[in-house]
Amino acid sequence: MRPMIQAVELFVGLRYLRAKRRTRFVSFITLISLLGIALGVAALIVILSVMNGFEGELRSRLLSMTAHGFVASDEGVLRDWPSIRDAALQVDGVLAAAPIVKLEGMIRTGTDLQPVQVDGIDPAAEAQVAGRTINFLSGDLDVLQAGEKSAVVGRLLAWDLGVGIGDGVVLLIPRATGDGQMEPILERFIVRGVFEAGVSEHDSSLVLMHISDAARLSGNGDGVTALRFLTDEVMQAPQVAAELQVTLGERYRTSDWTVENASYFRAIRIEKMMMSLILSLIIGVAAFNIVASLVMVVTDKTTDIAILRTLGMDPNGVVRVFFIQGAVIGWLGVIVGVLAGVVIAINVPTLVPAIERLFGFQIMPGDVYYVSQIPSILEIADVITIGVAAFVLTSFATLYPARRAAHVEPAAALRYE
């Protein structure tokens, strides 16, 4: 069986990669093409790994103050939540569940008045759901005791209000009176703790209190706003929520963290897509350089092509000769880029601090950004996708020059030789 690429075609194609004195410029363009492809591939891998790292960091921070999913009632108040909790714990994948009372209101110290979101929690149950991931700067969940009117506030909220541990704040909560009207409820609470979630929405406007205090402010008795649950695998939360919906029926509605925080992750996906498109232009420019260098090689090797044709090489053989030359350039660039990108992506947490020390500046200052270190998560799927796409693009870049070489007429090329 005749091989697709014969030994003579491989030999000639690889031989043309070596530069002669009069073709130094062509070889320089070839080197630039190889480096351009390597740079583009490496940059894509590193940038996508950093974006994956930021996505993971955002996910962990968002989930530090919440659970993986929740169950609520269409009526607005979940009164039979103990039985719902028992049913939720029977679903595969649910590790724990805890009730929560959500209120919206205002918080005041002196003349300062700011809007806040109040979460009434059961400290014992919350410790199993989200308590392990809450970053307390002062205090903990145990400071929230029933009837003591204790509150835990976010770091930015405490900063804006100018309060610390032991200071008093006044909460103003609107409560329905039953006749369609609202009445303001004012109650004084003592700040017993401060947390930092790393998400501005939580740190600047969230107040935690005991669920009994929140229930008293809401006027709903033993009813809660929702039942939050924790799954054994965060990425399986949508499937668990769907299964729980089937189990509980249409009277209740379930949701999960991917739905509640969809806007955050949609923004990251859009950024990843745009960064990929922009950085892909580097690979595209390098591919065009391959086309340009091969076209110049074809022009320079017109006589050689004619001789090969007269010696019996068919047009397809000529195509394969120049395809080999272009493919080696492109594929070598892809391999170098993949290796460099993987090494850099894995060592980003080490390389970035070294660069900061070398140049004497901090890329992400801790007093400005929540994330002071650049995270990086290397996904094998990203590496494979980028590598295959670059292989295909550089392979297609060789087709036009190779076909042009195949159309060289031996008689015309050797007429003046």
Protein Blocks (a to p, Z undefined) as FASTA:
>chain_A
ZZfbdfklmmmmmmmmpccfklmmmmmmmmmmmmmmmmmmmmmmmmmmmmmmmmmmmmmm
mmmmmcfbdcddfklpafklmmmmmmmmmpghiabdcddddddddddehjaccddddddd
dfklmmmmmmmmpccfbgcfklpcghklpacddfklmmmnopaehiacdddddddehlop
acddddddddfbdcdehpaklmmmpccddfklmmmmnonojacfbdcdddfbfklmmmmm
mmmmmmnommbccddfklmmmmmmmmmmmmmmmmmmmmmmmmmmmmmmmmmmmmmmmmmm
mmmmmmmmmnopafklmmmmmmmmmmmmmmmmmmmmmmmmmmmmmmmmmmmmmmmmmnop
afbafklpmblbdcddddfklmmmmmmmmmmmmmmmmmmmmmmmmmpcfklmmmmZZ
